[in-house]
Amino acid sequence: MKPITYMSLRVALVLGLGFASTVAVAQNDYPARPIKVVMPFTAGGGVDTVGRILGEGLKEVLGQSVVIENS
């Protein structure tokens, strides 16, 4: 088994940091579209009411519009 050298460790670290920063930059604008929550129950019921209340809370926390859709 070949021992790990200082140079190969440095290369691995630089590559790892490069990939990590690319992923972080790509996720800065998440969510880019409105968030859609599908409620599998009819509108006007208890689950729908709780879902809409939670949707309003998500809207305030994330700063993004949240759409509640009943199926």
PQR file of N, CA, C, O and H, with PARSE charges and radii, in Angstrom:
ATOM      1  N   MET A   1       0.843  -1.171   0.000 -0.4000 1.5000
ATOM      2  CA  MET A   1       0.000   0.000   0.000 -0.0000 2.0000
ATOM      3  C   MET A   1       0.889   1.235   0.000  0.5500 1.7000
ATOM      4  O   MET A   1       1.843   1.322   0.772 -0.5500 1.4000
ATOM      5  N   LYS A   2       0.578   2.168  -0.850 -0.4000 1.5000
ATOM      6  CA  LYS A   2       1.373   3.386  -1.001 -0.0000 2.0000
ATOM      7  C   LYS A   2       0.987   4.386   0.090  0.5500 1.7000
ATOM      8  O   LYS A   2      -0.200   4.639   0.293 -0.5500 1.4000
ATOM      9  H   LYS A   2      -0.198   2.097  -1.478  0.4000 1.0000
ATOM     10  N   PRO A   3       1.957   4.955   0.792 -0.5600 1.5000
ATOM     11  CA  PRO A   3       1.625   5.921   1.840  0.2800 2.0000
ATOM     12  C   PRO A   3       1.127   7.241   1.244  0.5500 1.7000
ATOM     13  O   PRO A   3       1.513   7.617   0.137 -0.5500 1.4000
ATOM     14  N   ILE A   4       0.285   7.921   1.976 -0.4000 1.5000
ATOM     15  CA  ILE A   4      -0.239   9.221   1.543 -0.0000 2.0000
ATOM     16  C   ILE A   4       0.813  10.283   1.813  0.5500 1.7000
ATOM     17  O   ILE A   4       1.312  10.414   2.930 -0.5500 1.4000
ATOM     18  H   ILE A   4      -0.028   7.615   2.875  0.4000 1.0000
ATOM     19  N   THR A   5       1.140  11.031   0.783 -0.4000 1.5000
ATOM     20  CA  THR A   5       2.162  12.064   0.926 -0.0000 2.0000
ATOM     21  C   THR A   5       1.500  13.394   1.273  0.5500 1.7000
ATOM     22  O   THR A   5       0.290  13.569   1.129 -0.5500 1.4000
ATOM     23  H   THR A   5       0.734  10.925  -0.125  0.4000 1.0000
ATOM     24  N   TYR A   6       2.317  14.308   1.726 -0.4000 1.5000
ATOM     25  CA  TYR A   6       1.845  15.637   2.087 -0.0000 2.0000
ATOM     26  C   TYR A   6       1.273  16.348   0.866  0.5500 1.7000
ATOM     27  O   TYR A   6       0.269  17.053   0.975 -0.5500 1.4000
ATOM     28  H   TYR A   6       3.300  14.167   1.842  0.4000 1.0000
ATOM     29  N   MET A   7       1.895  16.172  -0.285 -0.4000 1.5000
ATOM     30  CA  MET A   7       1.448  16.831  -1.509 -0.0000 2.0000
ATOM     31  C   MET A   7       0.073  16.308  -1.938  0.5500 1.7000
ATOM     32  O   MET A   7      -0.789  17.099  -2.317 -0.5500 1.4000
ATOM     33  H   MET A   7       2.710  15.599  -0.374  0.4000 1.0000
ATOM     34  N   SER A   8      -0.142  15.014  -1.886 -0.4000 1.5000
ATOM     35  CA  SER A   8      -1.431  14.461  -2.298 -0.0000 2.0000
ATOM     36  C   SER A   8      -2.533  14.891  -1.326  0.5500 1.7000
ATOM     37  O   SER A   8      -3.681  15.069  -1.735 -0.5500 1.4000
ATOM     38  H   SER A   8       0.559  14.371  -1.578  0.4000 1.0000
ATOM     39  N   LEU A   9      -2.201  15.057  -0.060 -0.4000 1.5000
ATOM     40  CA  LEU A   9      -3.174  15.537   0.908 -0.0000 2.0000
ATOM     41  C   LEU A   9      -3.571  16.978   0.603  0.5500 1.7000
ATOM     42  O   LEU A   9      -4.742  17.342   0.709 -0.5500 1.4000
ATOM     43  H   LEU A   9      -1.269  14.913   0.272  0.4000 1.0000
ATOM     44  N   ARG A  10      -2.586  17.799   0.224 -0.4000 1.5000
ATOM     45  CA  ARG A  10      -2.870  19.195  -0.123 -0.0000 2.0000
ATOM     46  C   ARG A  10      -3.748  19.283  -1.371  0.5500 1.7000
ATOM     47  O   ARG A  10      -4.671  20.095  -1.436 -0.5500 1.4000
ATOM     48  H   ARG A  10      -1.635  17.504   0.139  0.4000 1.0000
ATOM     49  N   VAL A  11      -3.451  18.445  -2.352 -0.4000 1.5000
ATOM     50  CA  VAL A  11      -4.247  18.443  -3.585 -0.0000 2.0000
ATOM     51  C   VAL A  11      -5.686  18.023  -3.269  0.5500 1.7000
ATOM     52  O   VAL A  11      -6.630  18.636  -3.766 -0.5500 1.4000
ATOM     53  H   VAL A  11      -2.701  17.786  -2.300  0.4000 1.0000
ATOM     54  N   ALA A  12      -5.856  17.000  -2.460 -0.4000 1.5000
ATOM     55  CA  ALA A  12      -7.189  16.538  -2.093 -0.0000 2.0000
ATOM     56  C   ALA A  12      -7.950  17.629  -1.329  0.5500 1.7000
ATOM     57  O   ALA A  12      -9.150  17.806  -1.537 -0.5500 1.4000
ATOM     58  H   ALA A  12      -5.088  16.501  -2.057  0.4000 1.0000
ATOM     59  N   LEU A  13      -7.272  18.346  -0.464 -0.4000 1.5000
ATOM     60  CA  LEU A  13      -7.903  19.410   0.305 -0.0000 2.0000
ATOM     61  C   LEU A  13      -8.350  20.550  -0.600  0.5500 1.7000
ATOM     62  O   LEU A  13      -9.462  21.058  -0.454 -0.5500 1.4000
ATOM     63  H   LEU A  13      -6.297  18.202  -0.295  0.4000 1.0000
ATOM     64  N   VAL A  14      -7.499  20.954  -1.527 -0.4000 1.5000
ATOM     65  CA  VAL A  14      -7.840  22.045  -2.451 -0.0000 2.0000
ATOM     66  C   VAL A  14      -9.014  21.642  -3.337  0.5500 1.7000
ATOM     67  O   VAL A  14      -9.924  22.442  -3.556 -0.5500 1.4000
ATOM     68  H   VAL A  14      -6.596  20.541  -1.646  0.4000 1.0000
ATOM     69  N   LEU A  15      -9.005  20.416  -3.848 -0.4000 1.5000
ATOM     70  CA  LEU A  15     -10.117  19.955  -4.681 -0.0000 2.0000
ATOM     71  C   LEU A  15     -11.408  19.878  -3.874  0.5500 1.7000
ATOM     72  O   LEU A  15     -12.472  20.261  -4.360 -0.5500 1.4000
ATOM     73  H   LEU A  15      -8.266  19.766  -3.670  0.4000 1.0000
ATOM     74  N   GLY A  16     -11.314  19.389  -2.660 -0.4000 1.5000
ATOM     75  CA  GLY A  16     -12.493  19.299  -1.807 -0.0000 2.0000
ATOM     76  C   GLY A  16     -13.082  20.657  -1.508  0.5500 1.7000
ATOM     77  O   GLY A  16     -14.301  20.823  -1.552 -0.5500 1.4000
ATOM     78  H   GLY A  16     -10.449  19.078  -2.266  0.4000 1.0000
ATOM     79  N   LEU A  17     -12.247  21.630  -1.205 -0.4000 1.5000
ATOM     80  CA  LEU A  17     -12.732  22.986  -0.935 -0.0000 2.0000
ATOM     81  C   LEU A  17     -13.327  23.616  -2.186  0.5500 1.7000
ATOM     82  O   LEU A  17     -14.307  24.357  -2.108 -0.5500 1.4000
ATOM     83  H   LEU A  17     -11.257  21.495  -1.169  0.4000 1.0000
ATOM     84  N   GLY A  18     -12.737  23.325  -3.330 -0.4000 1.5000
ATOM     85  CA  GLY A  18     -13.257  23.853  -4.590 -0.0000 2.0000
ATOM     86  C   GLY A  18     -14.650  23.335  -4.883  0.5500 1.7000
ATOM     87  O   GLY A  18     -15.527  24.099  -5.285 -0.5500 1.4000
ATOM     88  H   GLY A  18     -11.941  22.723  -3.393  0.4000 1.0000
ATOM     89  N   PHE A  19     -14.861  22.044  -4.687 -0.4000 1.5000
ATOM     90  CA  PHE A  19     -16.185  21.461  -4.916 -0.0000 2.0000
ATOM     91  C   PHE A  19     -17.188  21.964  -3.890  0.5500 1.7000
ATOM     92  O   PHE A  19     -18.343  22.218  -4.232 -0.5500 1.4000
ATOM     93  H   PHE A  19     -14.149  21.422  -4.361  0.4000 1.0000
ATOM     94  N   ALA A  20     -16.773  22.111  -2.654 -0.4000 1.5000
ATOM     95  CA  ALA A  20     -17.681  22.577  -1.601 -0.0000 2.0000
ATOM     96  C   ALA A  20     -18.137  24.002  -1.881  0.5500 1.7000
ATOM     97  O   ALA A  20     -19.307  24.322  -1.672 -0.5500 1.4000
ATOM     98  H   ALA A  20     -15.835  21.905  -2.377  0.4000 1.0000
ATOM     99  N   SER A  21     -17.244  24.862  -2.348 -0.4000 1.5000
ATOM    100  CA  SER A  21     -17.638  26.238  -2.624 -0.0000 2.0000
ATOM    101  C   SER A  21     -18.550  26.322  -3.840  0.5500 1.7000
ATOM    102  O   SER A  21     -19.414  27.196  -3.900 -0.5500 1.4000
ATOM    103  H   SER A  21     -16.294  24.602  -2.519  0.4000 1.0000
ATOM    104  N   THR A  22     -18.375  25.430  -4.809 -0.4000 1.5000
ATOM    105  CA  THR A  22     -19.252  25.415  -5.980 -0.0000 2.0000
ATOM    106  C   THR A  22     -20.658  25.037  -5.584  0.5500 1.7000
ATOM    107  O   THR A  22     -21.620  25.639  -6.061 -0.5500 1.4000
ATOM    108  H   THR A  22     -17.673  24.720  -4.760  0.4000 1.0000
ATOM    109  N   VAL A  23     -20.794  24.055  -4.724 -0.4000 1.5000
ATOM    110  CA  VAL A  23     -22.116  23.627  -4.271 -0.0000 2.0000
ATOM    111  C   VAL A  23     -22.774  24.744  -3.459  0.5500 1.7000
ATOM    112  O   VAL A  23     -23.972  24.985  -3.610 -0.5500 1.4000
ATOM    113  H   VAL A  23     -20.013  23.566  -4.337  0.4000 1.0000
ATOM    114  N   ALA A  24     -22.028  25.415  -2.617 -0.4000 1.5000
ATOM    115  CA  ALA A  24     -22.591  26.491  -1.790 -0.0000 2.0000
ATOM    116  C   ALA A  24     -23.071  27.650  -2.660  0.5500 1.7000
ATOM    117  O   ALA A  24     -24.112  28.241  -2.374 -0.5500 1.4000
ATOM    118  H   ALA A  24     -21.055  25.219  -2.494  0.4000 1.0000
ATOM    119  N   VAL A  25     -22.342  27.979  -3.699 -0.4000 1.5000
ATOM    120  CA  VAL A  25     -22.743  29.068  -4.587 -0.0000 2.0000
ATOM    121  C   VAL A  25     -23.994  28.683  -5.361  0.5500 1.7000
ATOM    122  O   VAL A  25     -24.858  29.527  -5.596 -0.5500 1.4000
ATOM    123  H   VAL A  25     -21.496  27.499  -3.931  0.4000 1.0000
ATOM    124  N   ALA A  26     -24.101  27.438  -5.756 -0.4000 1.5000
ATOM    125  CA  ALA A  26     -25.245  26.989  -6.542 -0.0000 2.0000
ATOM    126  C   ALA A  26     -26.532  27.011  -5.732  0.5500 1.7000
ATOM    127  O   ALA A  26     -27.611  27.100  -6.319 -0.5500 1.4000
ATOM    128  H   ALA A  26     -23.399  26.752  -5.566  0.4000 1.0000
ATOM    129  N   GLN A  27     -26.461  26.934  -4.416 -0.4000 1.5000
ATOM    130  CA  GLN A  27     -27.659  26.857  -3.604 -0.0000 2.0000
ATOM    131  C   GLN A  27     -28.046  28.184  -2.955  0.5500 1.7000
ATOM    132  O   GLN A  27     -28.942  28.202  -2.110 -0.5500 1.4000
ATOM    133  H   GLN A  27     -25.584  26.862  -3.940  0.4000 1.0000
ATOM    134  N   ASN A  28     -27.416  29.271  -3.312 -0.4000 1.5000
ATOM    135  CA  ASN A  28     -27.724  30.548  -2.674 -0.0000 2.0000
ATOM    136  C   ASN A  28     -29.136  31.032  -2.951  0.5500 1.7000
ATOM    137  O   ASN A  28     -29.752  31.641  -2.076 -0.5500 1.4000
ATOM    138  H   ASN A  28     -26.689  29.256  -3.998  0.4000 1.0000
ATOM    139  N   ASP A  29     -29.667  30.782  -4.136 -0.4000 1.5000
ATOM    140  CA  ASP A  29     -30.970  31.328  -4.497 -0.0000 2.0000
ATOM    141  C   ASP A  29     -32.108  30.319  -4.310  0.5500 1.7000
ATOM    142  O   ASP A  29     -33.176  30.486  -4.898 -0.5500 1.4000
ATOM    143  H   ASP A  29     -29.166  30.288  -4.847  0.4000 1.0000
ATOM    144  N   TYR A  30     -31.898  29.285  -3.510 -0.4000 1.5000
ATOM    145  CA  TYR A  30     -32.955  28.301  -3.260 -0.0000 2.0000
ATOM    146  C   TYR A  30     -33.970  28.869  -2.294  0.5500 1.7000
ATOM    147  O   TYR A  30     -33.531  29.518  -1.345 -0.5500 1.4000
ATOM    148  H   TYR A  30     -31.030  29.149  -3.032  0.4000 1.0000
ATOM    149  N   PRO A  31     -35.194  28.712  -2.413 -0.5600 1.5000
ATOM    150  CA  PRO A  31     -35.927  28.204  -3.572  0.2800 2.0000
ATOM    151  C   PRO A  31     -36.168  29.310  -4.586  0.5500 1.7000
ATOM    152  O   PRO A  31     -36.530  30.426  -4.213 -0.5500 1.4000
ATOM    153  N   ALA A  32     -35.975  29.017  -5.836 -0.4000 1.5000
ATOM    154  CA  ALA A  32     -36.108  30.014  -6.888 -0.0000 2.0000
ATOM    155  C   ALA A  32     -37.551  30.164  -7.350  0.5500 1.7000
ATOM    156  O   ALA A  32     -37.908  31.189  -7.930 -0.5500 1.4000
ATOM    157  H   ALA A  32     -35.682  28.111  -6.138  0.4000 1.0000
ATOM    158  N   ARG A  33     -38.378  29.164  -7.103 -0.4000 1.5000
ATOM    159  CA  ARG A  33     -39.784  29.203  -7.505 -0.0000 2.0000
ATOM    160  C   ARG A  33     -40.664  29.071  -6.265  0.5500 1.7000
ATOM    161  O   ARG A  33     -40.178  28.710  -5.193 -0.5500 1.4000
ATOM    162  H   ARG A  33     -38.088  28.332  -6.631  0.4000 1.0000
ATOM    163  N   PRO A  34     -41.953  29.361  -6.407 -0.5600 1.5000
ATOM    164  CA  PRO A  34     -42.851  29.173  -5.262  0.2800 2.0000
ATOM    165  C   PRO A  34     -42.857  27.707  -4.808  0.5500 1.7000
ATOM    166  O   PRO A  34     -42.744  26.792  -5.623 -0.5500 1.4000
ATOM    167  N   ILE A  35     -42.989  27.510  -3.525 -0.4000 1.5000
ATOM    168  CA  ILE A  35     -43.037  26.161  -2.969 -0.0000 2.0000
ATOM    169  C   ILE A  35     -44.479  25.685  -3.025  0.5500 1.7000
ATOM    170  O   ILE A  35     -45.385  26.392  -2.584 -0.5500 1.4000
ATOM    171  H   ILE A  35     -43.082  28.253  -2.862  0.4000 1.0000
ATOM    172  N   LYS A  36     -44.700  24.485  -3.567 -0.4000 1.5000
ATOM    173  CA  LYS A  36     -46.045  23.935  -3.677 -0.0000 2.0000
ATOM    174  C   LYS A  36     -46.195  22.771  -2.708  0.5500 1.7000
ATOM    175  O   LYS A  36     -45.443  21.798  -2.767 -0.5500 1.4000
ATOM    176  H   LYS A  36     -43.964  23.911  -3.925  0.4000 1.0000
ATOM    177  N   VAL A  37     -47.176  22.882  -1.814 -0.4000 1.5000
ATOM    178  CA  VAL A  37     -47.475  21.826  -0.850 -0.0000 2.0000
ATOM    179  C   VAL A  37     -48.791  21.198  -1.276  0.5500 1.7000
ATOM    180  O   VAL A  37     -49.810  21.884  -1.350 -0.5500 1.4000
ATOM    181  H   VAL A  37     -47.787  23.673  -1.766  0.4000 1.0000
ATOM    182  N   VAL A  38     -48.780  19.900  -1.557 -0.4000 1.5000
ATOM    183  CA  VAL A  38     -49.983  19.193  -1.983 -0.0000 2.0000
ATOM    184  C   VAL A  38     -50.613  18.529  -0.769  0.5500 1.7000
ATOM    185  O   VAL A  38     -50.000  17.683  -0.118 -0.5500 1.4000
ATOM    186  H   VAL A  38     -47.951  19.343  -1.497  0.4000 1.0000
ATOM    187  N   MET A  39     -51.864  18.930  -0.470 -0.4000 1.5000
ATOM    188  CA  MET A  39     -52.612  18.354   0.641 -0.0000 2.0000
ATOM    189  C   MET A  39     -53.522  17.269   0.070  0.5500 1.7000
ATOM    190  O   MET A  39     -54.348  17.559  -0.795 -0.5500 1.4000
ATOM    191  H   MET A  39     -52.362  19.618  -0.999  0.4000 1.0000
ATOM    192  N   PRO A  40     -53.393  16.037   0.530 -0.5600 1.5000
ATOM    193  CA  PRO A  40     -54.195  14.945  -0.050  0.2800 2.0000
ATOM    194  C   PRO A  40     -55.611  14.858   0.520  0.5500 1.7000
ATOM    195  O   PRO A  40     -56.225  13.792   0.486 -0.5500 1.4000
ATOM    196  N   PHE A  41     -56.125  15.953   1.036 -0.4000 1.5000
ATOM    197  CA  PHE A  41     -57.464  15.974   1.610 -0.0000 2.0000
ATOM    198  C   PHE A  41     -58.258  17.111   0.981  0.5500 1.7000
ATOM    199  O   PHE A  41     -57.686  17.980   0.324 -0.5500 1.4000
ATOM    200  H   PHE A  41     -55.626  16.819   1.064  0.4000 1.0000
ATOM    201  N   THR A  42     -59.567  17.108   1.178 -0.4000 1.5000
ATOM    202  CA  THR A  42     -60.419  18.145   0.588 -0.0000 2.0000
ATOM    203  C   THR A  42     -60.215  19.489   1.286  0.5500 1.7000
ATOM    204  O   THR A  42     -59.771  19.560   2.432 -0.5500 1.4000
ATOM    205  H   THR A  42     -60.032  16.401   1.712  0.4000 1.0000
ATOM    206  N   ALA A  43     -60.550  20.535   0.565 -0.4000 1.5000
ATOM    207  CA  ALA A  43     -60.408  21.885   1.112 -0.0000 2.0000
ATOM    208  C   ALA A  43     -61.451  22.127   2.189  0.5500 1.7000
ATOM    209  O   ALA A  43     -62.574  21.631   2.107 -0.5500 1.4000
ATOM    210  H   ALA A  43     -60.910  20.478  -0.366  0.4000 1.0000
ATOM    211  N   GLY A  44     -61.062  22.902   3.208 -0.4000 1.5000
ATOM    212  CA  GLY A  44     -61.985  23.278   4.260 -0.0000 2.0000
ATOM    213  C   GLY A  44     -61.952  22.380   5.479  0.5500 1.7000
ATOM    214  O   GLY A  44     -62.593  22.689   6.483 -0.5500 1.4000
ATOM    215  H   GLY A  44     -60.150  23.305   3.274  0.4000 1.0000
ATOM    216  N   GLY A  45     -61.229  21.285   5.419 -0.4000 1.5000
ATOM    217  CA  GLY A  45     -61.153  20.378   6.557 -0.0000 2.0000
ATOM    218  C   GLY A  45     -60.093  20.816   7.555  0.5500 1.7000
ATOM    219  O   GLY A  45     -59.436  21.842   7.377 -0.5500 1.4000
ATOM    220  H   GLY A  45     -60.708  21.034   4.602  0.4000 1.0000
ATOM    221  N   GLY A  46     -59.940  20.028   8.598 -0.4000 1.5000
ATOM    222  CA  GLY A  46     -58.967  20.352   9.640 -0.0000 2.0000
ATOM    223  C   GLY A  46     -57.536  20.281   9.144  0.5500 1.7000
ATOM    224  O   GLY A  46     -56.715  21.131   9.491 -0.5500 1.4000
ATOM    225  H   GLY A  46     -60.474  19.195   8.742  0.4000 1.0000
ATOM    226  N   VAL A  47     -57.228  19.273   8.332 -0.4000 1.5000
ATOM    227  CA  VAL A  47     -55.872  19.132   7.803 -0.0000 2.0000
ATOM    228  C   VAL A  47     -55.544  20.293   6.870  0.5500 1.7000
ATOM    229  O   VAL A  47     -54.422  20.801   6.873 -0.5500 1.4000
ATOM    230  H   VAL A  47     -57.895  18.583   8.051  0.4000 1.0000
ATOM    231  N   ASP A  48     -56.524  20.711   6.074 -0.4000 1.5000
ATOM    232  CA  ASP A  48     -56.332  21.843   5.176 -0.0000 2.0000
ATOM    233  C   ASP A  48     -56.049  23.119   5.955  0.5500 1.7000
ATOM    234  O   ASP A  48     -55.171  23.899   5.582 -0.5500 1.4000
ATOM    235  H   ASP A  48     -57.435  20.299   6.072  0.4000 1.0000
ATOM    236  N   THR A  49     -56.782  23.329   7.021 -0.4000 1.5000
ATOM    237  CA  THR A  49     -56.592  24.526   7.845 -0.0000 2.0000
ATOM    238  C   THR A  49     -55.194  24.552   8.468  0.5500 1.7000
ATOM    239  O   THR A  49     -54.511  25.576   8.437 -0.5500 1.4000
ATOM    240  H   THR A  49     -57.494  22.696   7.324  0.4000 1.0000
ATOM    241  N   VAL A  50     -54.781  23.430   9.024 -0.4000 1.5000
ATOM    242  CA  VAL A  50     -53.439  23.355   9.618 -0.0000 2.0000
ATOM    243  C   VAL A  50     -52.367  23.551   8.545  0.5500 1.7000
ATOM    244  O   VAL A  50     -51.369  24.231   8.780 -0.5500 1.4000
ATOM    245  H   VAL A  50     -55.335  22.598   9.049  0.4000 1.0000
ATOM    246  N   GLY A  51     -52.573  22.958   7.375 -0.4000 1.5000
ATOM    247  CA  GLY A  51     -51.617  23.126   6.278 -0.0000 2.0000
ATOM    248  C   GLY A  51     -51.476  24.569   5.836  0.5500 1.7000
ATOM    249  O   GLY A  51     -50.373  25.032   5.544 -0.5500 1.4000
ATOM    250  H   GLY A  51     -53.384  22.405   7.184  0.4000 1.0000
ATOM    251  N   ARG A  52     -52.582  25.273   5.789 -0.4000 1.5000
ATOM    252  CA  ARG A  52     -52.528  26.685   5.384 -0.0000 2.0000
ATOM    253  C   ARG A  52     -51.853  27.553   6.441  0.5500 1.7000
ATOM    254  O   ARG A  52     -51.139  28.500   6.110 -0.5500 1.4000
ATOM    255  H   ARG A  52     -53.478  24.897   6.026  0.4000 1.0000
ATOM    256  N   ILE A  53     -52.077  27.231   7.700 -0.4000 1.5000
ATOM    257  CA  ILE A  53     -51.400  27.964   8.778 -0.0000 2.0000
ATOM    258  C   ILE A  53     -49.899  27.723   8.710  0.5500 1.7000
ATOM    259  O   ILE A  53     -49.108  28.657   8.839 -0.5500 1.4000
ATOM    260  H   ILE A  53     -52.656  26.461   7.969  0.4000 1.0000
ATOM    261  N   LEU A  54     -49.509  26.472   8.508 -0.4000 1.5000
ATOM    262  CA  LEU A  54     -48.083  26.158   8.377 -0.0000 2.0000
ATOM    263  C   LEU A  54     -47.479  26.799   7.130  0.5500 1.7000
ATOM    264  O   LEU A  54     -46.323  27.221   7.145 -0.5500 1.4000
ATOM    265  H   LEU A  54     -50.151  25.713   8.403  0.4000 1.0000
ATOM    266  N   GLY A  55     -48.260  26.870   6.050 -0.4000 1.5000
ATOM    267  CA  GLY A  55     -47.795  27.522   4.826 -0.0000 2.0000
ATOM    268  C   GLY A  55     -47.490  28.996   5.052  0.5500 1.7000
ATOM    269  O   GLY A  55     -46.503  29.517   4.532 -0.5500 1.4000
ATOM    270  H   GLY A  55     -49.200  26.527   6.038  0.4000 1.0000
ATOM    271  N   GLU A  56     -48.339  29.671   5.829 -0.4000 1.5000
ATOM    272  CA  GLU A  56     -48.083  31.078   6.148 -0.0000 2.0000
ATOM    273  C   GLU A  56     -46.808  31.232   6.976  0.5500 1.7000
ATOM    274  O   GLU A  56     -46.037  32.169   6.772 -0.5500 1.4000
ATOM    275  H   GLU A  56     -49.141  29.248   6.251  0.4000 1.0000
ATOM    276  N   GLY A  57     -46.594  30.309   7.907 -0.4000 1.5000
ATOM    277  CA  GLY A  57     -45.370  30.350   8.708 -0.0000 2.0000
ATOM    278  C   GLY A  57     -44.131  30.136   7.852  0.5500 1.7000
ATOM    279  O   GLY A  57     -43.118  30.814   8.026 -0.5500 1.4000
ATOM    280  H   GLY A  57     -47.220  29.547   8.072  0.4000 1.0000
ATOM    281  N   LEU A  58     -44.220  29.180   6.918 -0.4000 1.5000
ATOM    282  CA  LEU A  58     -43.096  28.943   6.002 -0.0000 2.0000
ATOM    283  C   LEU A  58     -42.828  30.169   5.143  0.5500 1.7000
ATOM    284  O   LEU A  58     -41.674  30.508   4.879 -0.5500 1.4000
ATOM    285  H   LEU A  58     -45.043  28.629   6.776  0.4000 1.0000
ATOM    286  N   LYS A  59     -43.887  30.831   4.710 -0.4000 1.5000
ATOM    287  CA  LYS A  59     -43.743  32.026   3.874 -0.0000 2.0000
ATOM    288  C   LYS A  59     -42.951  33.109   4.600  0.5500 1.7000
ATOM    289  O   LYS A  59     -42.089  33.760   4.009 -0.5500 1.4000
ATOM    290  H   LYS A  59     -44.824  30.557   4.925  0.4000 1.0000
ATOM    291  N   GLU A  60     -43.248  33.298   5.878 -0.4000 1.5000
ATOM    292  CA  GLU A  60     -42.538  34.318   6.659 -0.0000 2.0000
ATOM    293  C   GLU A  60     -41.090  33.925   6.914  0.5500 1.7000
ATOM    294  O   GLU A  60     -40.195  34.766   6.825 -0.5500 1.4000
ATOM    295  H   GLU A  60     -43.949  32.769   6.358  0.4000 1.0000
ATOM    296  N   VAL A  61     -40.853  32.657   7.229 -0.4000 1.5000
ATOM    297  CA  VAL A  61     -39.496  32.206   7.557 -0.0000 2.0000
ATOM    298  C   VAL A  61     -38.601  32.189   6.326  0.5500 1.7000
ATOM    299  O   VAL A  61     -37.461  32.651   6.383 -0.5500 1.4000
ATOM    300  H   VAL A  61     -41.580  31.974   7.301  0.4000 1.0000
ATOM    301  N   LEU A  62     -39.110  31.657   5.203 -0.4000 1.5000
ATOM    302  CA  LEU A  62     -38.293  31.508   4.000 -0.0000 2.0000
ATOM    303  C   LEU A  62     -38.296  32.759   3.118  0.5500 1.7000
ATOM    304  O   LEU A  62     -37.389  32.952   2.309 -0.5500 1.4000
ATOM    305  H   LEU A  62     -40.035  31.282   5.157  0.4000 1.0000
ATOM    306  N   GLY A  63     -39.304  33.598   3.274 -0.4000 1.5000
ATOM    307  CA  GLY A  63     -39.384  34.775   2.404 -0.0000 2.0000
ATOM    308  C   GLY A  63     -39.747  34.399   0.977  0.5500 1.7000
ATOM    309  O   GLY A  63     -39.377  35.095   0.032 -0.5500 1.4000
ATOM    310  H   GLY A  63     -40.042  33.441   3.931  0.4000 1.0000
ATOM    311  N   GLN A  64     -40.462  33.312   0.825 -0.4000 1.5000
ATOM    312  CA  GLN A  64     -40.827  32.796  -0.498 -0.0000 2.0000
ATOM    313  C   GLN A  64     -42.304  32.438  -0.469  0.5500 1.7000
ATOM    314  O   GLN A  64     -42.815  32.010   0.567 -0.5500 1.4000
ATOM    315  H   GLN A  64     -40.763  32.747   1.593  0.4000 1.0000
ATOM    316  N   SER A  65     -42.994  32.604  -1.581 -0.4000 1.5000
ATOM    317  CA  SER A  65     -44.416  32.276  -1.581 -0.0000 2.0000
ATOM    318  C   SER A  65     -44.622  30.768  -1.500  0.5500 1.7000
ATOM    319  O   SER A  65     -43.878  29.986  -2.091 -0.5500 1.4000
ATOM    320  H   SER A  65     -42.580  32.952  -2.422  0.4000 1.0000
ATOM    321  N   VAL A  66     -45.656  30.381  -0.746 -0.4000 1.5000
ATOM    322  CA  VAL A  66     -45.998  28.973  -0.547 -0.0000 2.0000
ATOM    323  C   VAL A  66     -47.431  28.777  -1.027  0.5500 1.7000
ATOM    324  O   VAL A  66     -48.343  29.480  -0.592 -0.5500 1.4000
ATOM    325  H   VAL A  66     -46.260  31.016  -0.266  0.4000 1.0000
ATOM    326  N   VAL A  67     -47.620  27.817  -1.926 -0.4000 1.5000
ATOM    327  CA  VAL A  67     -48.939  27.523  -2.487 -0.0000 2.0000
ATOM    328  C   VAL A  67     -49.417  26.213  -1.891  0.5500 1.7000
ATOM    329  O   VAL A  67     -48.720  25.201  -1.964 -0.5500 1.4000
ATOM    330  H   VAL A  67     -46.879  27.246  -2.279  0.4000 1.0000
ATOM    331  N   ILE A  68     -50.617  26.229  -1.294 -0.4000 1.5000
ATOM    332  CA  ILE A  68     -51.233  25.016  -0.759 -0.0000 2.0000
ATOM    333  C   ILE A  68     -52.250  24.538  -1.796  0.5500 1.7000
ATOM    334  O   ILE A  68     -53.176  25.265  -2.156 -0.5500 1.4000
ATOM    335  H   ILE A  68     -51.184  27.051  -1.235  0.4000 1.0000
ATOM    336  N   GLU A  69     -52.064  23.315  -2.267 -0.4000 1.5000
ATOM    337  CA  GLU A  69     -52.942  22.762  -3.302 -0.0000 2.0000
ATOM    338  C   GLU A  69     -53.611  21.509  -2.768  0.5500 1.7000
ATOM    339  O   GLU A  69     -52.948  20.604  -2.262 -0.5500 1.4000
ATOM    340  H   GLU A  69     -51.311  22.725  -1.975  0.4000 1.0000
ATOM    341  N   ASN A  70     -54.927  21.464  -2.885 -0.4000 1.5000
ATOM    342  CA  ASN A  70     -55.677  20.290  -2.437 -0.0000 2.0000
ATOM    343  C   ASN A  70     -55.929  19.367  -3.635  0.5500 1.7000
ATOM    344  O   ASN A  70     -56.206  19.823  -4.744 -0.5500 1.4000
ATOM    345  H   ASN A  70     -55.467  22.199  -3.296  0.4000 1.0000
ATOM    346  N   SER A  71     -55.827  18.059  -3.379 -0.4000 1.5000
ATOM    347  CA  SER A  71     -56.065  17.119  -4.475 -0.0000 2.0000
ATOM    348  C   SER A  71     -57.308  16.317  -4.240  0.5500 1.7000
ATOM    349  O   SER A  71     -57.664  15.474  -5.063 -0.5500 1.4000
ATOM    350  H   SER A  71     -55.602  17.689  -2.477  0.4000 1.0000
TER
END
